[in-house]
Amino acid sequence: MADTDPPRDDGTTGDEETMYGWRVRSVRRALAERDLSEGELTVEDLTELGHLDQYHYFGPAACDEAAHVLGLDDAETAGASGEGSSRRVLDVGSGVGGPARYLAATTGCAVHGVELRGELVSLARELTERAGLADRVRYTVGDAAAVDLPTDGYDHAVAWLVLLHLPDRASALKRMRRAVRPGGTVLVEDFTLGDPTPAQERALQNVVDAPNVVDRATFADEFRRAGFTGVGTCDLTDAWTAWTDARYDRFRERRAEFTAVHGTETYEARASFYRTVRDLFAEGAVEGGRVTARVPPAAGTDAATDSLPLRDRSDSRLDARDLSGILEGGRGD
Ligand SMILES: C[S@@+](CC[C@H](N)C(=O)[O-])C[C@H]1O[C@@H](n2cnc3c(N)ncnc32)[C@H](O)[C@@H]1O
């Protein structure tokens, strides 16, 4: 965050406002626009909000792919007994809870979201309650690098676009490793470093608030150093370059519609942010990557029986044709 950013009236800085402050307001405005300010909601009502609900690339399609890779969508391996899965998932940096709700609703798993920002957690809890998922999806306000989590308390951990923001990535990964049970699995999607110019490094730091992006090989090594095994990577660069390019174009096409609901200032700030991210990908300054890995099975156990599956993990089915989750109401139209 830029040292020169003055605090705003609400105590946040301009950068925080650009990154997250707009989101709580904008979710409420988008719901009001749909006459959904109060009362019950469906997960579909929320996924229709696109980037306001899931703040990562490919939104629900990326969650579906994660569920496939982790085997959450497999009734047999997920332990479904007609009443849903018994799997426990830790979602690190859970935002307003879009991915957590979607995974719980589509696979029957239970999700615990950990999120740094209290205002995002308050909204996440409210939306989750209204969507009827509060019995299976809960949230804790906390720093991924310092939060107390139960040892061996989860079968999986996921994190979408969170590590790039963390000053202490190693501590966060060690906590995830301890929290996931032996034989359990993790899936993390994040920026990796390409070949940035000094100006692009500054944009990453000051605009994207991403101080510690590392190259893909280092990204994988971080998991090994944290004690994970079977580390695999998937290159998402082409898909993310296409997605961030399409996001910027579509956002501009919807200028009038977006401005009518969220205002000109929010539009301009978002357009500038989306353009910066598009350029970082298009010019090779950053890339997209997914790491999947496993917590080593306990000594003396039958690893084949106790370990959860990791499927098709070196390939991604996401491509530019699937623009789900890109903007409000914009599911690949
Ligand atoms: C790009 S958003 C992604 C949110 C969510 N994973 C999603 O896909 O909708 C990154 C999130 O990480 C959160 N975050 C940043 N630093 C964090 C930290 N140290 N501990 C926990 N969450 C953090 C941010 O507040 C934000 O909600």
The ligand as a Gaussian input file, in Angstrom:
#p B3LYP/6-31G(d) Opt

LIG

0 1
 C       -9.040000     -11.493000      -4.166000
 S       -9.920000     -11.698000      -2.644000
 C      -10.509000     -13.385000      -2.840000
 C      -11.649000     -13.704000      -1.897000
 C      -12.185000     -15.127000      -2.025000
 N      -11.120000     -16.104000      -1.918000
 C      -12.936000     -15.279000      -3.321000
 O      -12.403000     -15.947000      -4.209000
 O      -14.040000     -14.750000      -3.436000
 C       -8.606000     -11.916000      -1.437000
 C       -9.116000     -12.053000      -0.036000
 O       -8.034000     -12.369000       0.844000
 C       -8.252000     -11.656000       2.046000
 N       -6.985000     -11.568000       2.789000
 C       -5.933000     -10.760000       2.504000
 N       -4.968000     -10.944000       3.413000
 C       -5.407000     -11.892000       4.285000
 C       -4.853000     -12.511000       5.444000
 N       -3.649000     -12.171000       5.900000
 N       -5.583000     -13.436000       6.093000
 C       -6.827000     -13.766000       5.655000
 N       -7.401000     -13.225000       4.561000
 C       -6.697000     -12.294000       3.873000
 C       -8.785000     -10.326000       1.570000
 O       -9.388000      -9.566000       2.604000
 C       -9.757000     -10.780000       0.496000
 O      -11.028000     -11.052000       0.991000

